[in-house]
C-alpha cells in the first residue's frame, strides 16, 4: 500500500528519441527514481552536457555538467544551498549530446512535492 502522500506513479514527458523527462519529484519518496530530477532514455543520449534548474524568479539554483542519463544520483535532489526547496514548479534546461552526434537543447518544468 502507498505511504500517505506518496507519489506512486510519476508522470513523464517524452519529447523525442524516447527521452523521458519526469515532471514531478518527491525528494522524500521511498521510491528511489522519484527522489531526484534527471533525464532517462533508452540509449539515445551519449551525455547530458549540462542540466540547469531555475526557480520561479529565474535564479539558477542547480547545475551539473557532463554526466550520464538514467542515474538519479547525478540528478537534482530538490535542494538549494543544501536546504530542501519549498514545494513548487521549477524550470529546467538540458543540453544533450545524442548518440547520433546531434546536440539538442530541451526545456520543461518539474514540480517538487512534499
C-alpha positions as CSV (number, residue, x, y, z in Angstrom):
1,X,0.0,0.0,0.0
2,X,1.2,3.5,-0.7
3,X,2.6,5.7,2.1
4,X,0.4,8.7,2.9
5,X,1.2,11.4,0.4
6,X,3.4,9.1,-1.6
7,X,3.6,9.7,-5.4
8,X,3.5,6.1,-6.8
9,X,3.4,6.8,-10.5
10,X,5.5,9.9,-11.5
11,X,4.4,11.2,-14.9
12,X,7.0,11.8,-17.6
13,X,7.0,13.9,-20.7
14,X,8.5,12.3,-23.8
15,X,9.8,14.9,-26.3
16,X,11.8,13.0,-28.8
17,X,14.1,9.9,-29.3
18,X,12.5,8.1,-26.4
19,X,13.9,10.6,-23.9
20,X,11.9,10.8,-20.7
21,X,11.7,13.9,-18.5
22,X,9.9,13.5,-15.1
23,X,7.5,16.3,-14.4
24,X,7.3,15.6,-10.6
25,X,9.8,14.7,-8.0
26,X,9.2,13.7,-4.4
27,X,12.6,14.1,-2.5
28,X,11.3,12.1,0.5
29,X,9.9,9.2,-1.5
30,X,10.8,5.7,-0.7
31,X,10.9,5.0,-4.4
32,X,14.5,6.0,-5.4
33,X,13.7,7.0,-9.0
34,X,11.2,9.6,-7.8
35,X,13.6,11.4,-5.4
36,X,15.5,13.5,-7.9
37,X,15.2,15.0,-11.3
38,X,17.3,13.6,-14.1
39,X,16.8,12.6,-17.7
40,X,16.0,9.0,-18.7
41,X,16.5,7.4,-22.1
42,X,16.8,4.1,-23.9
43,X,20.3,4.7,-25.3
44,X,19.6,7.9,-27.3
45,X,21.8,10.1,-25.0
46,X,25.6,9.9,-25.1
47,X,26.0,12.6,-22.4
48,X,24.0,15.2,-20.6
49,X,26.3,18.1,-21.3
50,X,24.6,20.4,-19.0
51,X,21.4,20.4,-16.9
52,X,20.2,23.6,-15.2
53,X,17.4,24.1,-12.7
54,X,15.8,27.6,-12.2
55,X,13.4,28.8,-9.6
56,X,10.3,30.8,-10.4
57,X,12.3,34.1,-10.3
58,X,14.7,32.8,-12.9
59,X,17.6,32.2,-10.4
60,X,19.9,29.3,-11.3
61,X,19.6,27.0,-8.3
62,X,21.4,23.9,-9.5
63,X,23.7,22.9,-12.4
64,X,25.7,19.8,-13.4
65,X,27.8,19.1,-16.5
66,X,28.9,16.1,-18.4
67,X,27.1,13.2,-16.7
68,X,25.2,10.1,-17.9
69,X,21.5,9.8,-18.1
70,X,19.4,7.3,-16.1
71,X,21.1,7.9,-12.8
72,X,19.1,9.8,-10.1
73,X,22.3,10.0,-8.0
74,X,23.5,12.6,-10.6
75,X,20.2,14.5,-10.8
76,X,18.8,17.4,-8.8
77,X,17.6,16.3,-5.4
78,X,15.2,19.2,-4.8
79,X,17.7,21.3,-2.7
80,X,19.2,24.7,-3.0
81,X,22.3,25.6,-0.9
82,X,21.9,22.3,0.9
83,X,18.3,23.0,2.0
84,X,15.2,21.5,0.7
85,X,13.3,23.9,-1.6
86,X,9.6,24.7,-0.9
87,X,7.2,22.6,-3.0
88,X,6.6,24.3,-6.3
89,X,7.4,24.4,-10.0
90,X,11.0,24.7,-11.3
91,X,12.2,25.2,-14.8
92,X,14.9,23.0,-16.3
93,X,17.1,23.4,-19.4
94,X,19.1,20.4,-20.7
95,X,21.9,20.4,-23.3
96,X,22.2,16.9,-24.6
97,X,24.7,15.1,-26.8
98,X,22.9,12.3,-28.6
99,X,24.5,9.0,-29.7
100,X,23.9,10.0,-33.4
101,X,26.1,13.1,-32.8
102,X,23.4,15.7,-32.7
103,X,23.3,18.3,-29.9
104,X,19.9,19.3,-28.7
105,X,18.5,21.6,-26.0
106,X,15.3,20.6,-24.2
107,X,13.4,22.7,-21.7
108,X,10.5,22.0,-19.4
109,X,9.3,22.2,-15.8
110,X,9.3,19.9,-12.8
111,X,7.1,20.1,-9.8
112,X,8.6,19.3,-6.3
113,X,6.1,17.8,-3.9
114,X,6.3,17.0,-0.3
